[in-house]
């Protein structure tokens, strides 16, 4: 039923009302008759006339091309086809109810959030904890992915919101800056430049760089800063996370452009201010402004825009 639920999430209110008006009553009547094994008793339980139930069942059987019920004296019982169908009908009604709740209720529903792994330890948990203190029934689907993949998922609608860096500059997406973090040139502590307060990035143009793999937001920023300084970085090592890159610098294997280490300098490294006002890592929220937005998504987005800056800053401090 996951496919059905994902379809419901993308339906607008008019489509939900049409399905609820046409299909759901027939399924509910079938489920009630299956429970009571009597059409009149099912009609009484539903509060509708008996002929209405009979017509709905006849139409359902006609559309499916199956006999769902068998007469047993004054009552009815499920045919073999009806017994096979019943659990699916019950799950379909549950899915329809869940989908309708996601479309109408900000206190329920699901939010699909994409973010880089570097935000997964403290920033994202802090945001979700703060939001669920107000809306404890909202569920989250968390997608940890690289910058390029997160932007692709956002554009094709498979995620609702993305926390990312850098923020994309393209039509069709809205962004809000939540936090700006300086970037530093990280060098081995034996490096000739270590001890300087500031450095122009072109001073290490001929050295080996340690960087994240292409597609990562920080790799995009590293390449851009080096190009602004007039050279393409000679990347000797590519990895998946910042801590590994910092460890490779400490081992004397190259230099890297990284945010400051949150717990102070890693032994074996030095950090220098890059003499470029663009040497910053901007973290923010990205979303699609057009189209239907489920209330739970709208509510979480509003929470992040209102309180996210402080929570992100605390999580990265």
N, C-alpha and C positions, 0 to 999 in steps of 0.2 A: 504493500500500500504506500510505500515511500513515493513512488512515481505519482500516484494520485494526489498525495498531499502536496508535492511540489507544484503540480498543476494548479491546485486550488489556491496556493499562495500567490500565484501570478494572475489569478482571475480578479477582475474588478467587481465592485459591488453589484452591478447590473447582471453580470453573468451568474454570480452566486444566487441572486434572487430568482433568476430564470430556472436554474437547476433545482433550487429548493421548491419552486412552485410546481414544476412538472414531474421531476423524477423522485425526489425524496418522499412525498406523500405515498406514492405507490409502494416504495420500499418499506416504509413504516407500516403500511397496511398489510403487506405480505408478512412482515416480521410479527405483527400482532396476531394474525390468523395462525401462523405457525406456533405461537405461544399458547393460544387459547384453543386451537383446533376446532374453532367454531366461528363462523363469519359474523353472526349476530353479536356474540359476546365480544369479539374483537372490535366491532363497530361501537358497541357501548363503551368499551375501554378507551377508544380514541375520541369518543364524543361526536361521531359522524353518523349519518343514516346508513343502514345496512346496504341499500342499493349502491351507494357511493363506493363502498368497499368492494362489492361484487364487480362493479364496472372497472374499478382500478385493477383488480386482479386479472380480469379478462383481458384488459389492454396490455398488462405486463406479460402475460402468457403469450399473447399474440405477437408482441414485439420480439420476444425471445424465441418463439417457435417451439415452446416446450410446455408440457403439462406439469404444472408445479404442485397441484393438489389432487387428492383422490377423495371421493365421497365415502363416508362411513356412517350410514344411517342418517341421523340428523346433523352430524358433524362432518369435519373434513380432517384429513391428515396429509402430510407432505408426501409427494411422490419421491422416487429416487432422485430425480432432477432437483426437486425442491430441497431435499436434505443436503445435496451438494451445494446448492446456491445459498442456503441460509447463513452459514458463517461468513461468507463474502458480503452478503447484504448487511449484516451487523457491523462488519469492519468498515464498509463503505459509509454507513450512517455515522459511525464514530469519526471517520476521516472528514466527512462533510461538516460535522459539528466543530471539529478542531479548526478546519480551514475557515469557517465562518467566524469563529472566535478570533483568529489571527487577523482577519480583515476588519473587525469591528471593536476589538478590546485591547487597549494599550497595556492592560495588566496581564495579558496572556500572550500567546504567539511565540514566534521564534525570530531571532536576529542572526544573520550569517555575517561574520566579521572576519576580514582578512588582515593579517599583520605580519611583519617580519619576525623571525625567531628571536631577535635581540630584545623584543618587547614582551616576550612570553613569560619571563620569570616574575616580573613585578608590575609592569605598567598595565597590561591587559587584565590580570587578576584584580588589581586595585579598581579599575574602571567598572568591571562587572560586579564586584562586591558592593561598590557604592550604589550602582543602579539597582541591583537586586534587593537592597535594603528597602527600596521603595516599591519594587515590582518583583516580588519573589517567584512568581509563576512564569516569568518570561524565560524561554530556553535559548541557548546559544549554540550555533554551529561555528566552530573556530577553525579557520583556515590559515595555517602558517606557511607562507610562501614568499618567494623572492619578489622584488619590486615589479619586474616586468610581468610575471604571472599574475600578481595581484591586480594590476591594472587591466589585464586581459579579462580576468574574472569579473571585475567591476563593470567593464563595458558590455560584456555579454549577459549581464544580469544574474550570474550565478552566485554573486555575493551582494549583500546590501550596502555595506560600508567597508572602508579600508583605512587602517592606520598605517601611514607610510612615510618614507623619506627617500628621495626628495618628493615634493608635491608636483604632480603633473601639470603642465601648462598646455591644455588642449581643450577645444570646445566640447561641450556635452558633459563635462564633469565640474562639479563645484568643490572647492577646497576651503579649509580653514586652518591656519597655523595654530598649533597648540604649544609648541616649544621650539626654541632655537638653541642648538648646542654647538660650541666651538669645535673645530677640528684642529688637531695638532700633528706636527711631523714627529713621529716616534722613531728614535734612533737607538742603536746599542749604546750602552754607557761608555764604551771605549771609542765612540765615533768622534772625529775631530770637531764636529759642530756641537757636540753635547756641552752644555753649560752656557751656550748663548741664550739670550732671551727671545730673540726673533730671528727668522731666517727666511730668505726668499727661496721658493721651492726650486727655482732653477739651479740652486747650489747643489742639488742632488740629482741633476738630470742624467748623469752618467752612472748612477748607482743602481743596484738591483732593488726592485720594489717588491714588497709583499702586499698582496691585495686580495679582496674577495673575488669570487668568480663573476664573469659577466652576467648581467641581469640583476645583480644585487644593487640596492640603492647606493651603498657606500662606494661600490666600484664605479658607478656612474659619476659620483662626486669626485673621486680620485682622478679619473680620466679627465674630467672637465677642468679641474684645477691645474693639472699638469699641462694640458693644452693651452690654458690661459697663460701659463708661464713659458710657453714656447717650445714644449717638447712632449713626446709621447712616452709614457713611463715604460721602462724595461722591466716587465713583470717576470720575476724568476719563480715565484711561488704563488699559487692561487688556492684559496681555501673557502670554507663555508661560514666561518664565524670569526668574530673580532678577537676573541680570546686566543684562538690558535695563531692568528696573525701577530698578535702582540708577543706571544711566546716565541715565534720564529725570529722576531726582532731581537728579543732578549738573548737568543742563541747566536746573534751576530750574523744572521743570514741576509740582512737587508734592512731597508727602511719602509715605513708605512704611514699612510694618512689615516688617522683614527680619532675618534672622540677621546677625551681625557679618561684615564682609568678611574673608575668611581671610588676605588679604595686607595688612591694615591699611586705613586709610581710603582710599576712592577719592577722587582729587582732585576738589574741588568739592562734597564732602559732609561732613556731620557725623553722628555717631551718639550718641543719647541713651538712657540707661536709662529704660525705661517703668516708672512707679510702679504696678506691678500684679504681684503674685507669680505670676499666671497667664501672664505674658508669656514663655513658653518654648515651644520646639518640641521635642516628644518624638518621637524616632525609635525604631522598634521592629519586631519581627517578628510577623506575624499568620498563623495557620493554622487549618484546620478540625480540631477534636479528634476528631470521630466518623468512623467508616468506616475502610476499609483504607488504609494508608499504605505505599507501596513502600519497600523498605529503603534505597534511595539517598536518597529524600526524608527519611526518618527520620534517616539519618546526617548529611545536610547540616544539617537543623534542629538536631540536637544540637551540631554544630560551631559554628553561629552562636550558639546560646545559651551555649556555653562560652567562645568566644573572640571573638564578634562585637562586644562592647562596646568592647574595646580597638581593634579594627580600624576600627570606625566612627568612634571618637573621633580616631584618627590620620588617617583619610581626610578628616575635616572640620576638622582643626586648621589 
